[in-house]
Amino acid sequence: MEFSALNRNLKTARRTRNILALVSFSLLCVTLLLSLTLARTTRTTVLVPTRISDGMVASGNVDPRYVEGLALDAVYAFYNTSPETTERSRTTVERLASTRHRAKLLEAFDEIANDIRERDISTVFFVQKIQTNIRDLEITVVGNLKTFINTTEIHTRRASVKVALTREASSARLASMEVISDETKGDTK
């Protein structure tokens, strides 16, 4: 082989090596920048409300956080509802309700569910504060109740819902729910 042909082959090999090294270095830099961006990114975790399977309490002791969880489940079942979720919410109310108060609670829920299905609306309760009276098993949940048609908010009201629990055998069960204050913030249209 001649020197000029060998020289051309050498220059081509070096040029290819340099391009490959430049591409590899660029990919390494991009990977490091993406890793740095990922490490600095704030993550938001959305927690779905718990679904407590039963109100069982050990040795008759009632934990404030546990009864608050039961109360929130009841409030979410009543007020975080759309036409598609009414059956699931009704099942939750039925599961949480005490034997003595189940019929009355389901009747109240059915009124709300029928209204939601007839008007094809969705409601969402945004909890702001929870006040617990552990001795009387009464929990007051304060927040904003928003009503939507599709994704458009049509109404907002501030509501305080008083949830009363009762002890039934070794369980804490839902006895009653009532809206104790209701302030309209105004219609949003």
N, C-alpha and C positions, 0 to 999 in steps of 0.2 A: 504494500500500500504506500501511497505517496504521502509526503509530509503534509501537504495542503488538505488532503481528505481527512487525515487523522486530526489535524488542527480544527477543521470544521466540526467533526464529530465530538471533539472535546468541548468546543464552545457550546454546541447544542446541549450536551449533557450538563454542563455547568449552568446554562440558562434554565433548563428544566429543573435542576436541583434548587436553584435560587427561587424560582416561582413556587415550587412545592414548599420550600421553607417559609416563604412569605405567606402563603395561604394557611399553612399550619400555625404560624405565629398569630395571624389574624383570627383564626378560629379559637385559639387559646385565649386571646384578649376578650373576644365576645363571650366566651364561656365564663371567664372571671367576672366580667361586668354583669352578666345575667345572674350569677351567683350572689354578687354584692347587692343587686337590686332586690332579689328574692329575700335576702337576709334582712333588708331594711323595710320591706313592705309590711304594713300593718294588716293583720288578718282579722276578719270579723266572723265570729261563729254564731250562727242563729240556732238557738235551742228550741226545739219543739216542746210545748208544755207536756209535763209528765202525765201519764195516765196511771194513777194509782189503782191497783187491782182490787184492793179491799181496804177497809179502814181498821184493820186489826192492830190492836195495841197490846204490848206485853205487860202483863201483871196489872192491868188497870191504869198504867202510866200513860199520859198523853203528852207527847212532845209538841211544843209550839210550832216548830217548822213542819211537822207532819200534818197537823190540823190545818195549817196555812196551805199546804199542798192540796189537801182535800177540798178546801174552800176555793182555791184557784181552779181546780178541775171542774167544780160545779159552776163557777162563774164563766169559765171558758166554754163549757158545754151549753149553757144558756145563751151566751152573748157572742161567741165567736162562731157564727153559724151562717151557712148559705143554703140554698135549696138542695144542693147536692150532699150536704153533710148533716142534715137534720136527723136521719136515722142513726147515724153513728153517735151524735150528741145525745139522742134520746136513750140509747143503750148505756151511755156513760151516766146519765142522770139516774136511770133505773138501777144501775150497779151501785152507785154511791148512796142512794136514798135508804132511809130506815124503813123497816117493814110497815110501821104505823103510818108514816107520812108519804109513802111511795105514790099512792093514787093521787093525792093532792098535788105533789110535785110534778108528776107526769102530765096531769091535766093542765097545769100552768105552762109546762114546756110545750105541750101540744098547741096551746093558743098562740104562743110565740112562733112555733114552727109553721103553723098554718098561715099566719100573717106573712112570714118570710117567703113561703112558697107562692102564695097568692100574688104578692107584689113583686116577686122575683128580685129580692134584694139580698144583700149580705150585711152582716153586722160584725164589728170587731170591737172588743173591749181592750183598751190600752190601760193596764194597771199602773198607777202612780204611787199608791201607798196602801199598806196593809196594817190594820190595827187589830191586835189579838187580845181577847179576854179569855185566857186559858181556863180560868176558874168556871166560867159560865159556858165555855165552848162556843163563844160568839166571835166571829171574825168580820170586820168591816173592810171591804175592798173598795178603794176609791180610785176612780180613773175616768177616762173619756170613752164614751160609747159612740162609735162612728158608724154611719149607715152609708152603704154604697150601692149604686146600680152599675153593674159591670165593674169598671175600675174608677168610676167617677164618684167622689164623695159628695153626698147630697145633704147630710145632716150630721151635726156633732152636738153632743150634750155631755155635761159632766154628771156623773152618777156615783152615788155611794150605795153599795149593795151590802146588806147585812146578811151574813150566812150563819145559821145556827146549826150546830151539830148536836147529836145526842149519843149517849152511850147505850149500846145495844149488845148485851152479853159482853164479849171482850172486844167490841168494835166501836169505832167512832163512825157514826153515820150521819148523812145529811138529813136534817129535820125540816128546815125552812130557808127560804130566800126571799128577801123583800128589798125593793129599792126604797131607801130611806130619805134620799134627797136626789133631786133631779133638776139640773139647771141647763136650759138650752143656751148654747153658745151662739147660735145663729145658723141659718141655712147657708150652705155653700153651693153655689150654682154656677 
